[in-house]
Amino acid sequence: MHEGNVLLWTVNATSAGSGCLEVTVTSHGEEIPSSVTAGTHARDVEVAFVPKHVETHLVNIYFNGQIVPGYFGC
């Protein structure tokens, strides 16, 4: 991870079914602007954000308003 460079992360949503996927990225309790777009493979989505610090960023994934359990850090 490099501060100031775009970080791209792929989410495989194959088993999710149809619905609304939302993502938030935080670092030091601050929400980092991010974008979610269609991935290169069917049912994949890509999350992009620019890290503000060279430290762990927490990615929260929500599907139909419900948080997806697990730890997603990068």
Secondary structure, DSSP 8 states (H G I E B T S, - for coil): --TTS-EEEEEE-TTT-SS-EEEEEEETTEEE-EEEEE-SSTTEEEEEE--SSSS--EEEEEETTEE--S--B-
